[in-house]
Amino acid sequence: MRKFRVIGIGSGHPEQITIQAINALNQTDVLFITDKGSDKDELARFRREIIERYAADRPLRIVPIPDPPRDRQPADYQATVAAWHDRRAALYEALFREHLQADEAAAFLVWGDPSLYDSTIRILDSLRIEFEVIPGITSVQALTAEHRIPLNQIGAPVQITTGRLLSDNPPTLDTVVMLDGECAFDSVDDPETHIYWGAYLGTPDQVLISGKVRDVAATIQQTKERERRRKGWIMDTYLLRRPRR
């Protein structure tokens, strides 16, 4: 019987992978890896480093999955993403038939943790496939560790959102923002709100900036632009923290 696993591999440091994930990797026959394009070759190299470090003796077959394009500024975001997931599901199903034998185990390596802003679980679930999920260290955990701060204030909740939604939903006491391509933090008008920002967390290229939003917003924007030009891509996360009043 075929087995499927979704394995969280951390935010970028090869030692963030858990023992449970290493064991799962060493019980895998076929790795399905999404191809994000030539500008993200560095991410593919990181995955290869994990395989070479932790599963070098395993005869793994690697099957790339071309990522279907989608509109990044759609009029109907939910419908656009749903259609994109349907295309990916059809592609996964075809690749499983072509590359996976009846008694083999397959795995997907997912950045951070599969539960947080990743579609792999939803797509496999839509195919009515039984699968196991191996948790991983998220960029949120890496961010707070690198800045040496707790995620929440005492007795306070934490909100996790995207840059697209931040301008319409002002930050709570502690708000983590992911997938922000437009520097949505610049819309924060509270002069006392702090930002703890990080890019390429856990990698040799890691960049950290913190301070009051109004004091460091321009620096973060310039840094994002510079790093995107230099590497062709950027992965960043930040925490907005309002003081208690």
N, C-alpha and C positions, 0 to 999 in steps of 0.2 A: 504494500500500500504506500502511495506517495505521501511524503511528509513535507510540510511547509513551515518555515520559521521566519519571523521578522526580527532582526537583531539590531538593537541600538548600539552604536559604536562610539558615542561621545561626540564632543564638539570639535575635536581637531587634534588632541594629543593622543598618540598611540597607546599610552599607558592608562587612558581613561576607560578602556574596554574592560568589562568585568570577567571574572573567572567563568561565570555562567555563559557569557557570550563566547568565550574562547572554547569552552566545551561544546557548545552548539555548532560553532564553526568547524570543529573537528569531527562532527557527525554529519557533515553536509557533502553532497556529491556535486551539486550545481549551484553556482551563485548567479543570480540575476541582478545586474547592476545597471541602473539608469544612466544613459549617456547624456550628459548635460551640454555637450558641445566642446569644441577645441579650447574655448576660453576658460574652461573649468578643468583642464588636464591635471592641474595640481590636486584637485579633489580625487581624481582617479589614482594618482600616484600615492596618495595617503591610504586609499583602500588597499592598493597593492602592498604597501608597507605592512599593513595589519595582517594580510594573508601570509606574507613572507615571514613575519615575525612569529605568528601564532599557529599557522597551519601549513608550514613549509613541507611537511611530509605527507600531506593529504593531496591526493590526485584530483584537485578541484577543477571542474570545468566552469569557465566564466562566460556567461551569455550577456552581451550588452543589450539594453532595451532603449531604442531610440525614443526620446521624449516628444510626444506630439506637440506641435506649437499651439499656443492659445493667445487670445487677445488679452493684453495686460491692463487695458483701460476700457473694460466692457460697459455697456449701458446697463446690462443685467448681470451682475457679478455671479450670483448664485446659479443662474441657468448656464452661464458660460463655463463655470467650474464643473457643474454636473455633466455637461456634454463632454468636457475634457476627460473626466474620470471614466465616462463610458468608452471613449476611444482607447484609453489606457487599458481598461479591463479587457476589451476585445483583443488588444495586442498581447497582453499577458497570456490569455487563454490560448492563443495561437502558438506562442513561444513554448508554453508548457507541453503542448501536443508534440511539438517538433523536437524538443531538447530533453525532455524528462521521461525516464522509464518508469514503469509501474511501481517498482520497488525502491526508487531513489528518493533522496531527501534534498529539498531545495531551500535556499535562504535568500533573503534580501538584506543588504546592509544599509541601515538607515542612520543618517546624521542625528546626533543627540539621542532623543528617545522617540520611539514610534508613535507615542500618544500625542505629541505636541507639534501641531502644524505640519503633519506629514499625511499623505493620502494612501499609503500602502495598505494600512489596515482596512480602510473603507473599500478599496478596490478588491482586495481578496475576499472581504465579506460579501460584496456584491456578486462574486462568482460562486458563493456558497461552498467555499473551501474551508476545511478544518485547518487551523494553523496555530502555532505557538508564538507568543511575543516575549522577547528577551529585552528587559528595560535597559536604558543607557543613561549616561550623564548628559543633561541638557545644557544648552548654552546659557540658560538662566543660572544654573548651579555654577558653571564655570565663571560667569560674570561676577557673581557675588563673592566667590572664592578669591578671584584675582583682585577685586577691590577691597577684600577683607571687610565685608559688611554682611549683616543678616538680611534676609529677603524681606522681612516685614518688621514693622514697629510693634512694640509690645501690645498684644491683644488686638492687633489691627488686621484686616483682610488684605489680600493681594489680588490685583486684577492683572490678567495677561491679555493683551490685545495686539492689534496690528497697527502699523502706521496709517493705513487707509481709514481706520475707524477712529483714530485718536482725536482728530479735529472735531468730530461730532459727539464725542464722549470724553469730556474733560477728565484728567487723571484723578484717581482717588488718592488716598494717603500714599499708597505704594502701587505703582503701575509699571509692569514690564511691557515693553514694546518690541515686537519682532517684525520682520518683513517690512521695514520702513525704507522705501527707496526715495522718498521725497523730503526727508528731514522734517517730519511732522512735529517734532519737539519744538520747532520754532513757533508753533501756534500757542504754546503755553504762556499765559500772561501773568501768572503769579510770580512776583519777583523773588520769592523765597524758595521756590521749587528747585531742588538739586537734581542733577542728572549724573548717572554712573554709566558710562558708555564704553563698549568694547567691540573691537572687530578682530576677525580671525582668531577667536579665542582658543587658547591651547596650542597654537602653532608658533613657529619661530617668528612669524610676521605680526604677532599680536600687538594691538595698539589699545591703550587705555586712556581715557580722559574723564575727569570728574570736576564738578563745581556747580555753582548756580547756573541754571539754564541761560539766563541773560548774559552771563559772563563768558561762557564757553561755547555757545551755539555756533558762532561764526567759525571758531577753531575746528569744531567737529565737522561742519559742512566742508571746510577747506580740506580737512584730512580725508573725508570720504571721497571727494573729487580726486584728490591726488592718488589715493590708493586704488581707486577704480581705474584711473588711467594707467597706473603702473602695472597692475595685475590683470586688468580686464574684467574683474568682478569684485564684489565685496559681500561679506556676510557679517552683519553687525547686530547687536542686541543692546538694549539699554533699560535702566530702571529710573523712573521719575519718582522722586520722594518729596512729598509736601510735609512740612513740619506740622506737628499738632498745635492747635491753637486753643 
